[in-house]
Amino acid sequence: MKLRGLRARCLLLFWLLLLAAWEAGSGQLHYSVSEEAKHGTFVGRIAQDLGLELAELVPRLFRVASKDRGDLLEVNLQNGILFVNSRIDREELCGRSVECSIHLEVIVDRPLQVFHVEVKVKDINDNPPVFKGSEQRIFIPENRQLDSRFPLEGAVDADIGANSLLTYTLSPTDYFSLKVETTDELSKSLSLELRKSLDREETPELQLLLTATDGGKPELEGQFGCRLLAQLVESTVNGTLVTTLNATDADEGVNGEVVFSFGNGASLDIQEKFNVDSISGEIRVIGDLDYEKTKSYEIQIKAVDKGTPSMSNHCKVLVKVLDINDNAPELAITSLSLPIKEDAPLNTVIALIKVSDIDSGANGQVTCSLSPHVPFKLVSTFKNYYSLVLDSALDRETTADYKVVVTARDGGSPSLWATASVSVEVADVNDNAPTFAQPEYTVFVKENNPPGAHIFTVSAVDADAQENALVSYSLVERRIGERLLSSYVSVHAESGKVERADAGVPALGSNVTLQVFVLDENDNAPTLLGPHAGSAVSELVSRTVGAGHVVTKVRAVDADSGYNAWLSYELQPPTGGARNPFRVGLYTGEISTTRSLDEVDVPRQRLLVLVKDHGEPMLTATATVLVSLVESSPIQKASLPVLTGAVGSQASLVDVNVYLIIAICAVSSLLVLTLLLYTALRCSATPTNGACAPGKPMLVCSSAVGSWSYSQQRRQKVCSGEGPPKTDLMAFSPGLSPGLNIAERSDHAEVNSDLSGNVSPNLSYGFKLLFRFNFIF
């Protein structure tokens, strides 16, 4: 026996621990408190039971919300104790309901948590039994037979349970006894039973005292003569027959005719809902029945014959109202964390949802669902309570707000439902860096721009919103030679006129490369070289020379580049319209004879050679050559070795020029092959994104008139990991101007006899230097 008792206690302890663990896991606490408890009465250590530290109650905004009266219970944030704050009257709070509880929602933030607390209100015997009136008057004929019964109105106790169980006692009398009848479904029926014959002349009036005492266990004696039970659905239409009363009277004639009516205790509500036919005894519905307001009716019926004196009897009809699914569910949504940030973690609580249905049974059981294709879900936290939580990641740039529709559906047949919507706005976080339209820009700008001149405008966009989308621009500072990049160009921080970051926290940024090519302007006039610089040059020419004899060569350079440094030579016509036996090579600057000289030619001639560049506007320089014609005898003989040496020199220069042309053609072919190979590799390779990736190949073409010119470009690198600076070859077409004559075309084909000397940028075949600045934004 001892072993069996020990096992029983262990099993009981196990179930108690299991129940406690289940309640703790479900996030619900249960307390109890008696009604009418004084202010400050201890209910429970709610903070400790919820696993919260006292120091975090205030920082986490600990608060209590109640769907009933929120001021009945409060929490002391200093010690975490739940206590009674104001008077609790169970009868006022729950009426005659057997179960009476106060439901609390405890909410804390950071992170958001919701706990459910149920405080059961215990009944105390604070309500005495109350009769409808202080006195009941009953008129009884003195010839009434013994055992006749006369109904009495019972008392009502607002308490429940044992506190509302009433016992009745009647003051001592020889004439009457008190009969109390009760069943499992009907309340107690009281009546006086006549035990001794009445004599009006002896006792005209009797005063009896009926006492009702609660908390007792009444004795169940006798049987009730008439007991009827009826059931109706709450949608029963007016005129529906409830039941038909049948009363018999052993007398004959008028004395046996029975009239039915409501008893004296019938309430006004019963008389408005039901009607009793006095002749047939039919009880019919005449008013609307509502299960949610009144679940049952006790109808006192009195049957009286028409004899003299009249005799009566009583019965009670209990009408139970059956529930139908005539009430749709109701939803209440309380938003807590709106708007929600797009980087919010999963299972973040967004809103609390409470559903209810005043129907009973399956008609009052409600299930909730969400509209499809939303990144949220419903989590049941307590009976008829749900939390709307985040179920998948958010992206404001994809969807900025959601309209979430919650549908509550009951279990009735047919089912009823209700919907409620909540708009969930997604708050932006700075998760997108600004982007440019392309990773690299190429800009050509002329030299000699004044400070403040507009070069180029870059523009970036940010997919974020508000301050996270505000973009500012700045240059990544670098050095170009000995000077800083900012000494050449600047960028407007807001407009982007020529690294930029957004205004979010933390700021996000990205880079773009701006390639700035500085183009040459024709701001330098040609400069004469050698003896032609600064003064006139005198030359002696024998009259016996033939056509094509080279007299001298005018040399000039131009500090510009490209077409601005491409020089041409022109001989000014002599004054007076005299014939000029000399000409100058268009591009070589060589002055030579056009014919044989004769006696009529002026012995001293002044030749003006105009040196022009091809820029806009055209800039010029003038060289003066004084030619003296002399006789041929000593000079011609002396000049023969010189001429022989000149011819040899020209022949050697022609060979050098041929080699130079071959070298240039070889280099050009190698360049073309390299460009083709580079283009093929770029087309086959996977594109590389980012500001540090190489830009698209750029083909720079010249105008119709020009010469081959080597262009070395110096490129400033600002991205880490870059290779050596690139060198580009810019090819200018050597085509001829359509305005040149045949002689000039021939001169254009001639090779400069001084190519073996120093190469300068303004020769027909020369080099130019083009600077390219790369700016990273």
HELIX and SHEET records of a PDB file:
HELIX    1   1 LYS A    2  SER A   26  1                                  25    
HELIX    2   2 ILE A   46  ASP A   49  1                                   4    
HELIX    3   3 LEU A   54  GLU A   56  5                                   3    
HELIX    4   4 ARG A   90  CYS A   94  1                                   5    
HELIX    5   5 GLY A  161  SER A  164  5                                   4    
HELIX    6   6 GLY A  253  GLY A  256  5                                   4    
HELIX    7   7 LEU A  268  LYS A  273  1                                   6    
HELIX    8   8 GLY A  361  GLY A  364  5                                   4    
HELIX    9   9 GLN A  466  ALA A  469  5                                   4    
HELIX   10  10 LEU A  485  SER A  487  5                                   3    
HELIX   11  11 GLY A  530  HIS A  532  5                                   3    
HELIX   12  12 GLY A  562  ALA A  565  5                                   4    
HELIX   13  13 THR A  575  GLY A  577  5                                   3    
HELIX   14  14 SER A  633  SER A  684  1                                  52    
HELIX   15  15 ILE A  742  ALA A  749  1                                   8    
SHEET    1   A 4 GLN A  28  SER A  34  0                                        
SHEET    2   A 4 GLN A 113  LYS A 122  1                                        
SHEET    3   A 4 SER A 101  VAL A 108 -1                                        
SHEET    4   A 4 ARG A  63  SER A  66 -1                                        
SHEET    1   B 3 PHE A  42  GLY A  44  0                                        
SHEET    2   B 3 ILE A  81  VAL A  84 -1                                        
SHEET    3   B 3 LEU A  73  ASN A  76 -1                                        
SHEET    1   C 3 ARG A 149  LEU A 152  0                                        
SHEET    2   C 3 SER A 189  LEU A 194 -1                                        
SHEET    3   C 3 PHE A 176  GLU A 181 -1                                        
SHEET    1   D 2 LEU A 166  LEU A 170  0                                        
SHEET    2   D 2 LEU A 210  ASP A 214 -1                                        
SHEET    1   E 4 ARG A 227  VAL A 233  0                                        
SHEET    2   E 4 SER A 312  LEU A 322  1                                        
SHEET    3   E 4 SER A 296  ASP A 305 -1                                        
SHEET    4   E 4 VAL A 258  PHE A 262 -1                                        
SHEET    1   F 3 LEU A 241  THR A 244  0                                        
SHEET    2   F 3 GLU A 282  VAL A 285 -1                                        
SHEET    3   F 3 PHE A 274  VAL A 276 -1                                        
SHEET    1   G 4 GLU A 330  SER A 335  0                                        
SHEET    2   G 4 VAL A 349  SER A 356 -1                                        
SHEET    3   G 4 TYR A 385  LEU A 390 -1                                        
SHEET    4   G 4 PHE A 376  PHE A 382 -1                                        
SHEET    1   H 4 ILE A 340  LYS A 341  0                                        
SHEET    2   H 4 TRP A 417  ALA A 427  1                                        
SHEET    3   H 4 ASP A 401  ASP A 410 -1                                        
SHEET    4   H 4 VAL A 366  LEU A 370 -1                                        
SHEET    1   I 2 THR A 435  PHE A 436  0                                        
SHEET    2   I 2 ALA A 460  VAL A 461 -1                                        
SHEET    1   J 4 GLU A 440  LYS A 446  0                                        
SHEET    2   J 4 THR A 513  LEU A 519  1                                        
SHEET    3   J 4 GLY A 766  ILE A 776 -1                                        
SHEET    4   J 4 SER A 709  ARG A 715  1                                        
SHEET    1   K 3 VAL A 471  SER A 472  0                                        
SHEET    2   K 3 ARG A 500  ASP A 502 -1                                        
SHEET    3   K 3 GLY A 509  SER A 510 -1                                        
SHEET    1   L 2 ARG A 479  ILE A 480  0                                        
SHEET    2   L 2 ARG A 483  LEU A 484 -1                                        
SHEET    1   M 2 THR A 527  LEU A 528  0                                        
SHEET    2   M 2 ALA A 556  VAL A 557 -1                                        
SHEET    1   N 4 VAL A 537  SER A 542  0                                        
SHEET    2   N 4 THR A 620  VAL A 630  1                                        
SHEET    3   N 4 ARG A 604  ASP A 613 -1                                        
SHEET    4   N 4 LEU A 567  LEU A 571 -1                                        
SHEET    1   O 3 VAL A 550  LYS A 553  0                                        
SHEET    2   O 3 GLU A 590  THR A 593 -1                                        
SHEET    3   O 3 PHE A 582  VAL A 584 -1                                        
END                                                                             
